Amino acid sequence: MSSSKTAPKPNTDDYKLKDTKPELGEKWPHGGQRGGTGWIYSERATSTYDLVEQMYYLYVRVVKAKDLPPNPVTGNVDPYVEVKVGNYKGKTRHFEKKMNPEWKQVFAFSKEKIQSSVVEVFVRDKEMVARDDYIGKVVFDMHEVPTRVPPDSPLAPQWYRLENLRGETRTRGEVMLAVWMGTQADEAFPEAWHSDSASVKGEGVYNIRSKVYVNPKLWYVRVNVIEAQDVEPHDKTQPPQVFVKAQVGQQVLKTKLCPTKTPNPTWNEDLVFVAAEPFEEQLVLTVENKASPGKDEVVAKLTLALNKFETRMDHRPVHSRWYNVERFGFGVLEGDKGNELKFSSRIHLRVCLEGAYHVLDESTMYISDTRTTARQLWKQPIGILEVGILSAQGLTPMKTSNGKSSTDAYCVAKYGMKWVRTRTITESFNPKWNEQYTWEVHDPCTVITFGVFDNCHLGGGNSQQGAVKTNDARIGKVRIRLSTLEMDRIYTNSYPLLVLRPSGLKKMGELQLAIRFTCLSLSHIIYLYGHPLLPKMHYLHPFTVNQLDSLRYQAMSIVAVRLGRAEPPLRKEVVEYMLDVDSHIWSLRRSKANFFRIVSLFSGLISMSKWLGEVQKWKNPVTSILVHVLFFILICYPELILPTIFLYMFLIGIWNFRKRSRHPPHMDTKISWAEAAHPDELDEEFDTFPTSKAQDVIRMRYDRLRSVAGRIQTVVGDIATQGERLQALLSWRDPRATFLFVIFCLVTAVALYVTPFKMVISVAGIFWLRHPKFRSKLPSVPSNFFKRLPSGADSML
């Protein structure tokens, strides 16, 4: 922490959004612009990769070989293929004792790093001890390699005869190959071996590929526990006092304890769970008896499959049903009899899968999807979101191996049910991904989230991974709200990647994005602005705040587990960071930030009150006279008041249009109160829960929390005091004050009844706007009277 105090203050401009001018669109090395006179001509005018910079790759597809000559010593051959372009080499897996192997593997070499004029394809024989034997090779001239333009069909592979070391054609042995020049738009790109990650070996190759993931389909499971009949406890001399415990996977909920001891208890309580398709868990219900204050005994059990329940599409309740439950007989208590299963009672349930809710797995502040679980209730999309994840610049070194710092970065984007993960660029502080993705948009008031991570699961050839770090490290996060984007405009910006650490705020680099939000139906967008954000069931049958928090946490856990099973997995730490799993944890920094956000909201009212105070004190006589004139006009023509207010707001909106923001919002260090945060506040924010700090540190933080809470307590007490004084006006708590106020109300009512309302307002306005010469510096009579009223503070201990 001491180092953070002495560190030089960073330039705040580094934390701002920057404009970039990348060369977007498709350009080809042969024939200039797309659709020119290149090797292959395409008449397609539009492009699906117009939001990224084109990256050219040399592709080599190794399909198979045939009639390979055997080793003269062993009489067999263990073949594999090695593709060499300059200093880069890629190898296929080898087959044992196979004359006609099939590999079906694609190699991609970045054109900007190629320093050779030939492509060499070697076929070798794998040897366990000695050097691998040379079988033959095929050589291609780089200048003769054709260029393939999607969406043309893939280039057909051809058979090539192998040559010996002297370049002579061998009598035996052929290999089927296809060699072409393409871009990242090629369908072979995602699954290809990349020269950018040539150092990755073994299973680590699967962890560097770009992938698209889909959220599991989440359901709310509502279990309405109505009643039970003929509940029989183990001790038959005492009537049971029971409750029901329900479990779905790791989620456990209980009903309240039945207030009476009876064999026919009634609850009528709703228990809500989260489950994901395909349903792997079952609903397990146990009826438990409160045998003693510290002992609950299971008297009955019921297990139900989730896919057997009815799906509810609206607010109408589903049919209830009686279920026979099983109980363990006395064999449970007597070890000699074993488990005796017999029917003893039944339970009345109403269970359904809620299809008309949206299962929240992310905060409503950054929600990216508002659609219901049931696909039948979905509406047509209102727009298309296209994102080009271009590159990152100036990334911080994340790991060290053999004295060398490195970063293996990849980017994850989440919007709606679709997650995307770019490929990992190894050992680069300025990785270039240039990958483009598309999402359907169903609501413009949603947020897309980007996160950049350091891949710590490459394994194999990279010794720095695995042993030291097990979690992919966070590099930074960016959120963009779609409603802040102009339609059909391409935004190309560089976003700062900011991370808060116990040592303070740190810029980890910049993420360059190209974004376009295309509108499909403007009328539908306008229609949505007048409708609720979430499906109507969230308002007809809402959940409590505690229920929402618990269900959201369970949904996030399920999503993290399911996405972690993919290949390559989207790991738990990545999913939790993207979904803001720790957003509810106490933070003094966040509390300050939210307080000052509230203060800024009232800054307009405070400025208005100051201006009115200046008018009232005649600091600018011209302004005060104009206000008098406007006041009398509105008194004479009260029907102009509302039109004037709305016209004023219209003019303010038109005036602010010139000063509107031209960029999407980004992480703001000032709003977040990140730059001014004290090191100890950050250390507390990153503390574990429960705390792992020493006792003296906990005592200091507790005292600080008491001090902050004391100020809040004082403010809340003052607000309560003012409210109680208002009640005291008519409560006769102070009989003299209430008597005076009641008489004042009577006199005022008579006076207002006989006096024209315009005259009353005019007199009141003139009195309030009177010149300072006619004012007293002492408090007014109403203020003095109000402050003398009693409050409940007198009765507090």
KOLVEX-932114 format. One record per residue (C-alpha): residue number from 1; x, y, z; residue in one letter. Coordinates in steps of 0.1 Angstrom, whole numbers, plus 5000, padded with zeros to 4 digits. Layout:
<nodes>
 num   xx   yy   zz residu
 NUM    X    Y    Z      a
...
</nodes>
This chain:
<nodes>
 num   xx   yy   zz residu
   1 5000 5000 5000      m
   2 5029 5023 5007      s
   3 5041 5020 4971      s
   4 5007 5032 4959      s
   5 5010 5064 4979      k
   6 5044 5073 4964      t
   7 5035 5063 4928      a
   8 5032 5092 4904      p
   9 4996 5103 4896      k
  10 4986 5089 4861      p
  11 4974 5112 4834      n
  12 4936 5113 4835      t
  13 4935 5115 4797      d
  14 4947 5079 4797      d
  15 4914 5070 4812      y
  16 4893 5086 4785      k
  17 4878 5071 4753      l
  18 4898 5077 4722      k
  19 4888 5079 4685      d
  20 4904 5054 4661      t
  21 4904 5052 4624      k
  22 4910 5015 4615      p
  23 4909 5004 4578      e
  24 4877 4985 4580      l
  25 4863 4964 4551      g
  26 4877 4938 4528      e
  27 4908 4945 4506      k
  28 4927 4918 4488      w
  29 4964 4915 4480      p
  30 4955 4903 4444      h
  31 4932 4927 4426      g
  32 4929 4956 4451      g
  33 4894 4961 4465      q
  34 4869 4933 4469      r
  35 4852 4923 4437      g
  36 4881 4935 4415      g
  37 4901 4915 4390      t
  38 4917 4891 4414      g
  39 4922 4854 4410      w
  40 4886 4847 4419      i
  41 4859 4872 4412      y
  42 4828 4876 4433      s
  43 4798 4899 4425      e
  44 4786 4901 4460      r
  45 4787 4938 4469      a
  46 4782 4936 4506      t
  47 4804 4920 4532      s
  48 4798 4902 4565      t
  49 4833 4913 4576      y
  50 4831 4950 4572      d
  51 4838 4960 4608      l
  52 4872 4945 4611      v
  53 4906 4950 4595      e
  54 4913 4922 4571      q
  55 4941 4899 4582      m
  56 4955 4877 4555      y
  57 4965 4841 4561      y
  58 4982 4814 4541      l
  59 4960 4783 4545      y
  60 4974 4748 4540      v
  61 4949 4719 4542      r
  62 4965 4685 4547      v
  63 4938 4659 4539      v
  64 4955 4625 4535      k
  65 4983 4605 4519      a
  66 4985 4573 4500      k
  67 5009 4546 4489      d
  68 5037 4558 4513      l
  69 5069 4538 4510      p
  70 5077 4516 4541      p
  71 5108 4519 4562      n
  72 5134 4494 4548      p
  73 5144 4484 4583      v
  74 5110 4480 4601      t
  75 5089 4474 4570      g
  76 5062 4499 4583      n
  77 5057 4536 4584      v
  78 5045 4560 4612      d
  79 5037 4590 4591      p
  80 5030 4627 4600      y
  81 5032 4659 4580      v
  82 5052 4690 4588      e
  83 5042 4723 4571      v
  84 5071 4748 4570      k
  85 5068 4785 4561      v
  86 5100 4804 4569      g
  87 5107 4800 4606      n
  88 5072 4786 4614      y
  89 5065 4749 4615      k
  90 5032 4731 4621      g
  91 5028 4693 4625      k
  92 5000 4669 4623      t
  93 4995 4640 4646      r
  94 5013 4608 4636      h
  95 4998 4574 4628      f
  96 5014 4541 4637      e
  97 5019 4516 4609      k
  98 4997 4532 4583      k
  99 5005 4535 4546      m
 100 4973 4556 4538      n
 101 4968 4580 4567      p
 102 4941 4607 4569      e
 103 4947 4639 4588      w
 104 4921 4665 4576      k
 105 4939 4693 4594      q
 106 4943 4730 4584      v
 107 4973 4753 4591      f
 108 4970 4791 4590      a
 109 5001 4813 4587      f
 110 4998 4850 4592      s
 111 5009 4867 4560      k
 112 5024 4897 4577      e
 113 5049 4874 4595      k
 114 5058 4853 4565      i
 115 5094 4859 4554      q
 116 5097 4831 4529      s
 117 5088 4828 4492      s
 118 5080 4791 4493      v
 119 5057 4767 4513      v
 120 5073 4734 4521      e
 121 5052 4703 4530      v
 122 5072 4674 4544      f
 123 5060 4639 4550      v
 124 5081 4622 4577      r
 125 5083 4588 4594      d
 126 5081 4591 4633      k
 127 5110 4574 4650      e
 128 5110 4567 4688      m
 129 5148 4569 4693      v
 130 5166 4582 4662      a
 131 5159 4612 4641      r
 132 5126 4611 4621      d
 133 5131 4597 4586      d
 134 5124 4618 4556      y
 135 5098 4604 4532      i
 136 5092 4632 4507      g
 137 5081 4668 4503      k
 138 5060 4691 4481      v
 139 5071 4728 4475      v
 140 5048 4756 4465      f
 141 5058 4791 4452      d
 142 5041 4818 4473      m
 143 5035 4839 4442      h
 144 5015 4811 4426      e
 145 4992 4805 4456      v
 146 4956 4814 4446      p
 147 4933 4838 4467      t
 148 4900 4825 4478      r
 149 4871 4849 4484      v
 150 4842 4837 4505      p
 151 4814 4828 4499      p
 152 4829 4809 4470      d
 153 4831 4772 4477      s
 154 4862 4758 4494      p
 155 4892 4751 4472      l
 156 4893 4715 4461      a
 157 4924 4696 4474      p
 158 4946 4679 4448      q
 159 4970 4649 4449      w
 160 5007 4658 4447      y
 161 5035 4634 4442      r
 162 5063 4635 4468      l
 163 5097 4647 4459      e
 164 5130 4635 4474      n
 165 5157 4658 4488      l
 166 5171 4665 4453      r
 167 5137 4676 4441      g
 168 5131 4645 4420      e
 169 5097 4629 4419      t
 170 5095 4596 4439      r
 171 5080 4565 4424      t
 172 5058 4560 4454      r
 173 5039 4583 4478      g
 174 5013 4610 4472      e
 175 4997 4636 4495      v
 176 4964 4654 4491      m
 177 4967 4692 4498      l
 178 4950 4725 4492      a
 179 4969 4758 4495      v
 180 4953 4792 4493      w
 181 4954 4828 4505      m
 182 4924 4840 4526      g
 183 4913 4860 4555      t
 184 4898 4854 4589      q
 185 4864 4852 4571      a
 186 4874 4818 4558      d
 187 4853 4790 4574      e
 188 4886 4770 4580      a
 189 4899 4798 4603      f
 190 4883 4789 4636      p
 191 4895 4753 4637      e
 192 4929 4759 4621      a
 193 4963 4756 4637      w
 194 4977 4792 4639      h
 195 5012 4804 4636      s
 196 5003 4831 4661      d
 197 5002 4804 4687      s
 198 5029 4781 4675      a
 199 5044 4778 4710      s
 200 5012 4761 4724      v
 201 5015 4724 4726      k
 202 4993 4694 4735      g
 203 4959 4700 4750      e
 204 4966 4737 4752      g
 205 4957 4740 4715      v
 206 4920 4735 4723      y
 207 4921 4765 4747      n
 208 4932 4791 4722      i
 209 4904 4787 4696      r
 210 4876 4812 4691      s
 211 4842 4799 4700      k
 212 4806 4809 4703      v
 213 4787 4798 4734      y
 214 4750 4798 4742      v
 215 4735 4803 4776      n
 216 4716 4773 4790      p
 217 4679 4777 4789      k
 218 4670 4787 4824      l
 219 4636 4782 4841      w
 220 4620 4793 4873      y
 221 4605 4763 4891      v
 222 4576 4774 4914      r
 223 4567 4749 4940      v
 224 4535 4758 4958      n
 225 4533 4737 4990      v
 226 4496 4737 5000      i
 227 4490 4711 5026      e
 228 4497 4675 5037      a
 229 4475 4648 5051      q
 230 4481 4620 5076      d
 231 4516 4629 5085      v
 232 4528 4602 5109      e
 233 4558 4610 5132      p
 234 4582 4584 5145      h
 235 4570 4591 5180      d
 236 4533 4583 5177      k
 237 4525 4596 5212      t
 238 4531 4632 5201      q
 239 4513 4650 5172      p
 240 4537 4663 5146      p
 241 4547 4699 5140      q
 242 4562 4697 5105      v
 243 4576 4718 5077      f
 244 4586 4709 5041      v
 245 4621 4711 5028      k
 246 4626 4712 4990      a
 247 4658 4708 4971      q
 248 4668 4712 4934      v
 249 4705 4705 4929      g
 250 4724 4726 4954      q
 251 4693 4749 4961      q
 252 4675 4742 4994      v
 253 4644 4760 5006      l
 254 4621 4754 5035      k
 255 4585 4763 5043      t
 256 4576 4779 5077      k
 257 4570 4756 5106      l
 258 4533 4748 5108      c
 259 4521 4768 5139      p
 260 4500 4740 5152      t
 261 4508 4704 5160      k
 262 4486 4684 5136      t
 263 4488 4654 5112      p
 264 4471 4676 5086      n
 265 4493 4707 5083      p
 266 4486 4737 5059      t
 267 4513 4761 5045      w
 268 4503 4774 5011      n
 269 4538 4788 5005      e
 270 4557 4793 4972      d
 271 4592 4781 4969      l
 272 4610 4792 4937      v
 273 4641 4775 4922      f
 274 4663 4780 4891      v
 275 4668 4750 4868      a
 276 4684 4746 4834      a
 277 4676 4725 4804      e
 278 4683 4696 4800      p
 279 4671 4690 4835      f
 280 4697 4670 4853      e
 281 4684 4676 4888      e
 282 4652 4664 4904      q
 283 4628 4680 4929      l
 284 4633 4663 4962      v
 285 4607 4671 4989      l
 286 4610 4659 5025      t
 287 4585 4664 5053      v
 288 4603 4670 5085      e
 289 4590 4669 5121      n
 290 4603 4693 5147      k
 291 4609 4666 5173      a
 292 4628 4688 5197      s
 293 4643 4723 5195      p
 294 4676 4710 5181      g
 295 4664 4680 5162      k
 296 4644 4676 5129      d
 297 4634 4641 5118      e
 298 4625 4632 5083      v
 299 4591 4615 5082      v
 300 4584 4614 5045      a
 301 4601 4619 5012      k
 302 4591 4626 4976      l
 303 4612 4627 4944      t
 304 4599 4642 4912      l
 305 4614 4648 4877      a
 306 4613 4684 4866      l
 307 4604 4676 4830      n
 308 4570 4661 4842      k
 309 4557 4695 4853      f
 310 4533 4718 4835      e
 311 4546 4750 4818      t
 312 4528 4782 4828      r
 313 4526 4809 4801      m
 314 4506 4835 4819      d
 315 4493 4845 4853      h
 316 4466 4818 4855      r
 317 4475 4791 4881      p
 318 4481 4756 4870      v
 319 4462 4726 4884      h
 320 4473 4713 4918      s
 321 4478 4676 4925      r
 322 4480 4652 4954      w
 323 4512 4631 4956      y
 324 4517 4600 4977      n
 325 4549 4603 4997      v
 326 4571 4576 5011      e
 327 4584 4574 5046      r
 328 4611 4553 5061      f
 329 4597 4529 5086      g
 330 4612 4520 5119      f
 331 4640 4502 5100      g
 332 4658 4536 5100      v
 333 4658 4536 5138      l
 334 4664 4499 5142      e
 335 4694 4488 5124      g
 336 4683 4451 5122      d
 337 4653 4457 5100      k
 338 4668 4477 5071      g
 339 4649 4504 5052      n
 340 4612 4497 5050      e
 341 4595 4518 5024      l
 342 4558 4522 5028      k
 343 4532 4548 5020      f
 344 4522 4568 5050      s
 345 4508 4602 5039      s
 346 4503 4625 5009      r
 347 4511 4661 5001      i
 348 4492 4686 4980      h
 349 4514 4706 4955      l
 350 4510 4730 4927      r
 351 4543 4728 4907      v
 352 4550 4745 4874      c
 353 4578 4757 4851      l
 354 4574 4795 4847      e
 355 4577 4803 4810      g
 356 4565 4839 4812      a
 357 4594 4852 4833      y
 358 4629 4862 4823      h
 359 4654 4844 4845      v
 360 4678 4871 4857      l
 361 4714 4859 4856      d
 362 4728 4894 4855      e
 363 4721 4927 4873      s
 364 4691 4946 4860      t
 365 4715 4976 4858      m
 366 4735 4959 4830      y
 367 4708 4936 4816      i
 368 4714 4923 4781      s
 369 4683 4902 4775      d
 370 4647 4907 4786      t
 371 4630 4878 4767      r
 372 4609 4852 4785      t
 373 4621 4817 4790      t
 374 4593 4803 4767      a
 375 4603 4809 4731      r
 376 4566 4810 4720      q
 377 4563 4844 4737      l
 378 4593 4860 4719      w
 379 4587 4888 4695      k
 380 4606 4897 4663      q
 381 4639 4915 4668      p
 382 4640 4952 4664      i
 383 4676 4955 4653      g
 384 4709 4939 4646      i
 385 4741 4946 4667      l
 386 4773 4940 4648      e
 387 4806 4941 4667      v
 388 4842 4940 4654      g
 389 4867 4931 4681      i
 390 4897 4946 4665      l
 391 4927 4945 4689      s
 392 4942 4955 4722      a
 393 4970 4979 4727      q
 394 4996 4983 4755      g
 395 4985 4954 4776      l
 396 5003 4949 4810      t
 397 5025 4919 4814      p
 398 5005 4893 4833      m
 399 5030 4865 4839      k
 400 5067 4858 4839      t
 401 5085 4827 4826      s
 402 5122 4822 4825      n
 403 5127 4859 4832      g
 404 5105 4869 4802      k
 405 5072 4887 4807      s
 406 5042 4878 4785      s
 407 5005 4881 4781      t
 408 4983 4856 4763      d
 409 4951 4877 4758      a
 410 4916 4868 4746      y
 411 4884 4888 4746      c
 412 4849 4876 4757      v
 413 4817 4894 4747      a
 414 4783 4887 4762      k
 415 4749 4899 4749      y
 416 4716 4881 4753      g
 417 4720 4844 4754      m
 418 4751 4845 4732      k
 419 4787 4845 4745      w
 420 4816 4849 4721      v
 421 4853 4842 4728      r
 422 4880 4853 4705      t
 423 4911 4832 4699      r
 424 4941 4836 4722      t
 425 4970 4856 4708      i
 426 5000 4843 4727      t
 427 5030 4863 4739      e
 428 5018 4896 4726      s
 429 5011 4929 4744      f
 430 4993 4943 4713      n
 431 4971 4913 4701      p
 432 4951 4917 4669      k
 433 4919 4896 4668      w
 434 4899 4912 4641      n
 435 4869 4890 4646      e
 436 4833 4901 4639      q
 437 4801 4889 4656      y
 438 4764 4896 4652      t
 439 4735 4896 4677      w
 440 4698 4901 4673      e
 441 4685 4930 4694      v
 442 4650 4927 4710      h
 443 4653 4958 4733      d
 444 4675 4988 4728      p
 445 4678 4995 4766      c
 446 4702 4967 4771      t
 447 4740 4965 4776      v
 448 4767 4945 4759      i
 449 4797 4936 4780      t
 450 4833 4929 4769      f
 451 4860 4914 4790      g
 452 4897 4909 4783      v
 453 4915 4880 4801      f
 454 4949 4864 4802      d
 455 4948 4827 4793      n
 456 4965 4807 4820      c
 457 4955 4773 4807      h
 458 4977 4768 4777      l
 459 4998 4741 4792      g
 460 5022 4720 4772      g
 461 5050 4741 4758      g
 462 5043 4772 4780      n
 463 5058 4764 4814      s
 464 5044 4795 4829      q
 465 5008 4783 4829      q
 466 4991 4758 4852      g
 467 5016 4755 4880      a
 468 5015 4791 4893      v
 469 4981 4803 4881      k
 470 4949 4783 4878      t
 471 4925 4811 4870      n
 472 4924 4833 4839      d
 473 4935 4868 4851      a
 474 4912 4898 4845      r
 475 4927 4925 4823      i
 476 4896 4948 4821      g
 477 4860 4952 4812      k
 478 4839 4975 4790      v
 479 4801 4980 4790      r
 480 4782 4997 4762      i
 481 4744 5005 4764      r
 482 4728 5002 4731      l
 483 4703 5030 4736      s
 484 4733 5054 4737      t
 485 4742 5045 4701      l
 486 4729 5062 4670      e
 487 4714 5038 4646      m
 488 4733 5028 4614      d
 489 4765 5045 4625      r
 490 4798 5028 4629      i
 491 4816 5036 4662      y
 492 4854 5030 4661      t
 493 4869 5037 4695      n
 494 4896 5026 4718      s
 495 4883 5019 4753      y
 496 4905 5020 4784      p
 497 4908 4987 4803      l
 498 4907 4997 4839      l
 499 4910 4975 4869      v
 500 4908 4983 4906      l
 501 4933 4965 4928      r
 502 4942 4968 4965      p
 503 4972 4990 4954      s
 504 4949 5013 4935      g
 505 4935 5020 4900      l
 506 4955 5007 4871      k
 507 4951 5010 4834      k
 508 4958 4975 4819      m
 509 4957 4986 4782      g
 510 4931 4996 4756      e
 511 4905 4976 4737      l
 512 4897 4987 4702      q
 513 4861 4980 4690      l
 514 4840 4988 4660      a
 515 4802 4987 4667      i
 516 4771 4992 4646      r
 517 4735 4991 4657      f
 518 4712 4987 4628      t
 519 4675 4994 4632      c
 520 4650 4970 4616      l
 521 4618 4987 4629      s
 522 4618 5023 4642      l
 523 4581 5021 4651      s
 524 4588 4990 4672      h
 525 4616 5007 4691      i
 526 4593 5037 4699      i
 527 4566 5013 4710      y
 528 4591 4996 4734      l
 529 4599 5028 4752      y
 530 4564 5029 4766      g
 531 4564 4993 4779      h
 532 4580 4976 4809      p
 533 4616 4964 4805      l
 534 4609 4929 4819      l
 535 4580 4906 4809      p
 536 4547 4914 4825      k
 537 4548 4885 4849      m
 538 4575 4903 4868      h
 539 4549 4929 4877      y
 540 4518 4908 4880      l
 541 4534 4883 4904      h
 542 4567 4900 4915      p
 543 4594 4883 4935      f
 544 4607 4899 4967      t
 545 4641 4916 4967      v
 546 4657 4888 4987      n
 547 4642 4862 4963      q
 548 4656 4881 4933      l
 549 4691 4882 4949      d
 550 4691 4845 4957      s
 551 4676 4834 4924      l
 552 4701 4856 4905      r
 553 4730 4840 4923      y
 554 4717 4805 4917      q
 555 4712 4814 4880      a
 556 4748 4827 4877      m
 557 4761 4795 4893      s
 558 4743 4773 4869      i
 559 4754 4793 4839      v
 560 4790 4792 4851      a
 561 4789 4754 4856      v
 562 4772 4747 4822      r
 563 4796 4770 4802      l
 564 4825 4754 4820      g
 565 4817 4721 4804      r
 566 4821 4734 4769      a
 567 4853 4727 4749      e
 568 4872 4749 4753      p
 569 4855 4758 4786      p
 570 4844 4794 4794      l
 571 4857 4793 4829      r
 572 4839 4801 4861      k
 573 4861 4831 4869      e
 574 4854 4846 4834      v
 575 4816 4841 4837      v
 576 4815 4856 4872      e
 577 4835 4886 4862      y
 578 4813 4892 4832      m
 579 4780 4888 4852      l
 580 4793 4910 4881      d
 581 4788 4883 4907      v
 582 4804 4904 4935      d
 583 4785 4937 4928      s
 584 4765 4933 4961      h
 585 4796 4932 4983      i
 586 4801 4962 5007      w
 587 4825 4988 4994      s
 588 4831 5022 5011      l
 589 4843 5035 4977      r
 590 4810 5025 4960      r
 591 4791 5040 4988      s
 592 4809 5074 4984      k
 593 4804 5072 4946      a
 594 4766 5066 4950      n
 595 4763 5094 4975      f
 596 4780 5119 4952      f
 597 4758 5106 4923      r
 598 4728 5116 4944      i
 599 4744 5149 4952      v
 600 4749 5156 4915      s
 601 4713 5148 4908      l
 602 4702 5176 4931      f
 603 4728 5200 4917      s
 604 4703 5214 4893      g
 605 4678 5221 4920      l
 606 4705 5236 4942      i
 607 4716 5259 4913      s
 608 4679 5269 4907      m
 609 4675 5278 4944      s
 610 4707 5298 4944      k
 611 4695 5317 4913      w
 612 4661 5323 4930      l
 613 4679 5335 4961      g
 614 4699 5360 4939      e
 615 4666 5372 4923      v
 616 4651 5375 4958      q
 617 4680 5396 4970      k
 618 4680 5418 4939      w
 619 4717 5411 4931      k
 620 4709 5417 4895      n
 621 4680 5443 4893      p
 622 4673 5436 4856      v
 623 4668 5399 4862      t
 624 4646 5406 4892      s
 625 4624 5430 4873      i
 626 4620 5405 4844      l
 627 4611 5378 4869      v
 628 4584 5401 4884      h
 629 4570 5408 4849      v
 630 4569 5370 4841      l
 631 4553 5363 4874      f
 632 4525 5388 4868      f
 633 4519 5375 4833      i
 634 4515 5340 4846      l
 635 4492 5352 4874      i
 636 4470 5370 4848      c
 637 4471 5340 4824      y
 638 4475 5309 4846      p
 639 4466 5287 4816      e
 640 4501 5295 4802      l
 641 4520 5280 4832      i
 642 4521 5244 4819      l
 643 4528 5253 4783      p
 644 4556 5275 4794      t
 645 4572 5248 4815      i
 646 4571 5223 4786      f
 647 4583 5248 4761      l
 648 4612 5256 4784      y
 649 4622 5220 4786      m
 650 4619 5216 4748      f
 651 4643 5246 4743      l
 652 4667 5231 4769      i
 653 4667 5198 4750      g
 654 4673 5215 4717      i
 655 4701 5235 4732      w
 656 4717 5204 4747      n
 657 4716 5186 4713      f
 658 4746 5206 4702      r
 659 4766 5194 4733      k
 660 4754 5158 4731      r
 661 4780 5131 4736      s
 662 4794 5117 4703      r
 663 4809 5086 4719      h
 664 4794 5056 4737      p
 665 4798 5057 4775      p
 666 4828 5040 4791      h
 667 4841 5033 4826      m
 668 4844 5067 4843      d
 669 4870 5069 4871      t
 670 4855 5100 4885      k
 671 4820 5087 4888      i
 672 4834 5055 4903      s
 673 4854 5075 4928      w
 674 4883 5052 4919      a
 675 4911 5078 4916      e
 676 4905 5093 4951      a
 677 4900 5060 4969      a
 678 4922 5055 4999      h
 679 4945 5024 4998      p
 680 4929 5010 5029      d
 681 4894 5014 5015      e
 682 4905 4994 4984      l
 683 4921 4968 5007      d
 684 4888 4964 5025      e
 685 4869 4962 4992      e
 686 4891 4932 4981      f
 687 4890 4915 5014      d
 688 4874 4880 5015      t
 689 4840 4873 5030      f
 690 4842 4865 5059      p
 691 4872 4887 5065      t
 692 4908 4873 5066      s
 693 4924 4904 5081      k
 694 4941 4908 5115      a
 695 4921 4918 5145      q
 696 4935 4954 5148      d
 697 4927 4961 5112      v
 698 4891 4948 5117      i
 699 4888 4970 5148      r
 700 4899 5001 5129      m
 701 4875 4994 5100      r
 702 4847 4987 5123      y
 703 4853 5020 5141      d
 704 4854 5038 5107      r
 705 4821 5021 5097      l
 706 4806 5032 5130      r
 707 4816 5068 5123      s
 708 4801 5068 5088      v
 709 4769 5051 5101      a
 710 4767 5077 5129      g
 711 4766 5105 5103      r
 712 4739 5086 5084      i
 713 4720 5081 5116      q
 714 4721 5118 5124      t
 715 4707 5127 5090      v
 716 4680 5101 5092      v
 717 4671 5114 5127      g
 718 4668 5150 5114      d
 719 4645 5139 5086      i
 720 4623 5120 5111      a
 721 4623 5151 5134      t
 722 4610 5173 5107      q
 723 4583 5148 5098      g
 724 4572 5145 5134      e
 725 4570 5183 5137      r
 726 4546 5183 5108      l
 727 4524 5157 5126      q
 728 4526 5177 5158      a
 729 4509 5207 5141      l
 730 4475 5189 5146      l
 731 4483 5163 5173      s
 732 4479 5185 5203      w
 733 4512 5173 5216      r
 734 4519 5210 5223      d
 735 4484 5223 5230      p
 736 4493 5260 5226      r
 737 4511 5255 5193      a
 738 4482 5233 5179      t
 739 4456 5259 5192      f
 740 4475 5287 5174      l
 741 4478 5267 5142      f
 742 4441 5257 5142      v
 743 4430 5293 5147      i
 744 4454 5304 5119      f
 745 4439 5277 5096      c
 746 4404 5290 5103      l
 747 4413 5327 5097      v
 748 4433 5317 5065      t
 749 4404 5297 5052      a
 750 4379 5326 5056      v
 751 4404 5350 5041      a
 752 4411 5328 5011      l
 753 4373 5322 5007      y
 754 4365 5360 5003      v
 755 4398 5370 4985      t
 756 4403 5363 4948      p
 757 4430 5336 4943      f
 758 4450 5357 4918      k
 759 4453 5384 4944      m
 760 4465 5360 4970      v
 761 4492 5346 4947      i
 762 4502 5381 4936      s
 763 4506 5394 4972      v
 764 4525 5363 4982      a
 765 4548 5366 4952      g
 766 4555 5403 4958      i
 767 4562 5396 4994      f
 768 4586 5368 4986      w
 769 4604 5389 4959      l
 770 4605 5420 4980      r
 771 4637 5441 4980      h
 772 4664 5434 5007      p
 773 4657 5468 5022      k
 774 4623 5454 5034      f
 775 4638 5422 5048      r
 776 4650 5412 5082      s
 777 4681 5390 5088      k
 778 4662 5372 5115      l
 779 4643 5339 5107      p
 780 4608 5342 5096      s
 781 4578 5337 5119      v
 782 4567 5304 5103      p
 783 4602 5290 5106      s
 784 4604 5300 5143      n
 785 4570 5285 5149      f
 786 4579 5252 5132      f
 787 4613 5248 5150      k
 788 4595 5251 5183      r
 789 4573 5221 5177      l
 790 4580 5189 5196      p
 791 4592 5157 5181      s
 792 4598 5120 5190      g
 793 4635 5128 5197      a
 794 4625 5139 5232      d
 795 4613 5103 5240      s
 796 4644 5085 5227      m
 797 4668 5069 5250      l
</nodes>
